[in-house]
Structure formats: structure tokens, C-alpha cells
Amino acid sequence: MDDMSIAGRRMIELHQRFGDGVYFAAIDELLNRNRKAVASIISSMPEEPAYFEDWIDDDGQGVGPWKIGCTMTRKGEKLHFDFTETDPQSPSSVNFYLSIAMFKMFVGIYMLVVHDTNVVANDGFHDLVEVTIPEGTLLHPIRPAALSCRTHFLGRLMDVLSGLLGQRAPEFMTAAGFSDSPHFMYSGYRSNGEWFQLYWIGFGGIPARPIGDGPDGHCLWPAMKAIPNEFLEMYYPLRIERFDTVADSGGAGRHRGGNAQRIFWRFLEQGTISIHDDRWLSKPWGVLSGEPGARSWKTLVRYSVSEDNPPRVALGSKQDHITVSKGDVLEWVTWGGGGWGDPLERDPDVVALEVRRRLVTVEGAKRYGVMLHPDSSTVDLDGTKQLRETMKAARGGETESGMIFNRGGSWEELKARSLEETGLPPPKAPWEVVLRGPMTKGKHFREWKQRHGGS
């Protein structure tokens, strides 16, 4: 707020100093420069359409995945984004009413930051970006529509934008990563009758990028900071027994994806908790031969039932009003960022250093084709050379080099392994359940239903 107040005063001072003519001419010139820069970037793109889709895993009601599908097409110096392939709005609260102006801002900033860092990101180019979002979809829901879990698709939209624009310039592409804002809530009455209520936002693994690794256990939104554990323990009836990142949870690559966040919350009073998160079934994709990041997971350990052999309950990524008792522990783990580039091209000394820093395990180092001396965790040069040659030979003619997106399997494969790998049954596809709502009267819903075998 202080920054904005100072900027406002400076603009007033400039206007008072130079008058209407010079002041508004300067503003027009700044906007025109931005428009020219964005138009030049767009004009350099191929005219062939690019398509990309991504999902949130479920809606908290056992239905999913829910898809954002977008086709990007260049026409002259204009760029058109068509979200017609996006799923209909959900009866649950995962809908996200996308502001077209905000989306255009995302597009412009992405292109300028990636392709022309000499230009300060500004307005002036919005007429060059056209957006089509059919009414009644997840991104354009019809009232009444629940929106309280909209941050899942807000974050996933960043991945979709990267996947679209990255196809036109793979060397500048980032992987998928911590594209969400996972929420944790804990509330109830203390034994003395006082009410407590915690609303907390978690962090995770940032995707690997062309310039380097993704930060570990970091926030997607740069202005946000972690609340000190001591503060939380002072004001809320809980104890944080573990707070770190998960080794090997970042996708392997020439640049490694950031590792996931891990927190063990012990509850000191009876209460209820709620969890809003995602990527428990799908994986943050790696790019350009990079591997996907690890999934998120949440487990409630019921020490209130048994100290010696407590039941472990796998929780869904979107659950409300879960009763917890004094002594229970929530094991909270977010997901890792996807990797960038071929893991066999990563510097072995960097891998060894990260093993010593407990960011990568000795076994995890083998994903990069790196063998270590067990006594010192330094690189075994001969062992590394042999392992990398073996891994390259195993790829055969179907080399992973050049694979743009690595999702860790198709949706059919992920669902088939869901119960075994996550402890949770797979969600039902949206077209397998009866959807009710105002969107069912629209053309988009009818066509979507027909594409999936409905009438």
C-alpha cells in the first residue's frame, strides 16, 4: 500500500510539472512500446494451432479429473485462446470465474519476461490477445456456482499457459509445479472454553526452469512468507513436530524440480480440520525429458486411539470438518515441481552435493545416473559413467530426449494404480455421474455430453 501511495504521488507531481500534453504523451508512448513488443513476439510465432490441457484431480466429492483445455492460434499479430475444450462447471466449489483482463495480463507478462526482458511489463497490448470461454464451463460458470476452491484452477491456469506458450519456444519452457495454494484449517474450543481458528496456506516445490532448479518448499506467490512455527505454537493448541522438504520429491532433470513441503501437525485440543489441496493423483509434469514431480498426500495418524499402533488414515485432498482428537498427528505433504531437461545431463557433482544436503537420497541420485562412494557421498566417476551408459542404452530407439511433456502416465494408468499408490480410490469421471445445474441448458454442455457418449 505504501508503494502504491508513493507511486500515486509521483504521478501527480509529474503531471503538475509537465502538464497535460507531455504527461499523457509519455504515457501513450509507454503503452505503445509495450504493444509493439508484444506484437513482435506474437508475429514471430508459428501460425499452426497449439493445444494443451491440464486438470485438477477431483472436486472433493469423488468426481474428477476436471479439465482445462485450450487451443492457442496466431492470426497475424493477434493471439487467440479458445477454452472450448474445458469441462462444464462443477456442482462442487472448484469453479474459477476467470477474468479475461487478468488472463491477458498473464499472457503479456509471460511473453515479455521470457522473450524481451528489456521491456517493462505494462498495459497497452490487450487488443492483441483474444479469449473465448464458453458460458457454463469451469472458467465461466453460470450463477449459482460455488467458487470457494477456485485457487486450484487459478494455479493450474499458470501451467496451461506455460504448456501452450512453451510449445512455441521449448527452450524457454518451465515444468509444472506448485501451481496451487493449499489450505489447512484447524478450529474448535479449548478446554477452558476459548475458541481457536487457524487458517494456514502451505508451500511446495517450484518447477524447474531453463535457468536452473526450482526452489524447494517455496511459495508460488512471491510476496507470501511462512508464519514462524513458534508463533503458531504460541497462539494455537498444536505442536509442529516436523518441518522440512521431502528428498527426491522434485522431478529429476538437467535442472531439478523443487522438493515438496512436509509438516507434521500434532493437535493438542479436540477440533476439526479441513484440507484444500490437489495433485494427489496426477503428477506435476516434467518437460524436455525431465521427470514429473512427486504427488501430494495427507495422512491422519490417530494416536488418540493407540500410542503404540495408531491407525493411519489416508485423507483426500479436499475434505472438510474432519474430527481430530488430542494427540492425533496430521502428516501434511505437498507436491514437488517437475524437472527440466535430461537428468543424465545434470552435473554429477551437483547431485552429490544435494545428497550431502539431504535434498536427494543416494538411491535418488541414480535417477540422474550418478553413483556415489558410500563413505563420503562423493561421485564415483567410473560407476557413474557405466550407469549412464547403461541407462542411455536402455532407452534404445525411443529415447526420452525430446519428450516435451512427461506426466508420469496416462489418466487410465494413473487411475488403475490409484488405490495401490495413494491408498485412495480413483475419482469418477464427470461424464460418469449425473451433473445438475444451470449449465445443462447450454450448447457447450450438450456437445460435451455427446463427445463422452451421453445423449
Secondary structure, DSSP 4 states (H G I P E B T S, - for coil): -HHHHHHHHHHHHHHHHHHHHHHHHHHHHHHHHHHHHHHHHHHTS-SS-EEEEEEES--SSSB--EEEEEEEEEETTEEEEE-TTSPBPPSSS------HHHHHHHHHHHHHHHH-TTSPP-SS-GGGEEEE--TTBTTBPPSS---TTTHHHHHHHHHHHHHHHHHH-GGG-------S--EEEEEEE-TTS-EEEEEEE--BPPPPBTTBPPPSSB-SSTT--PPPHHHHHHHSSEEEEEEEE-TT-SPPSSBPPPPPEEEEEEESS-EEEEEE---SSS-PPEETTPPPPPPPEEEEE-TTT-SSS--EEEEPSEEEEEEE-TT-EEEEE--PPPPBS-GGGS-HHHHHHHHHTTSS-TTGGGGGT--B-TTT--B-HHHHHHHHHHHHHHHTTS-STT--EE-SS-HHHHHHTHHHHHSSPPPBPGGGS---SGGGGSHHHHHHHHHTT--
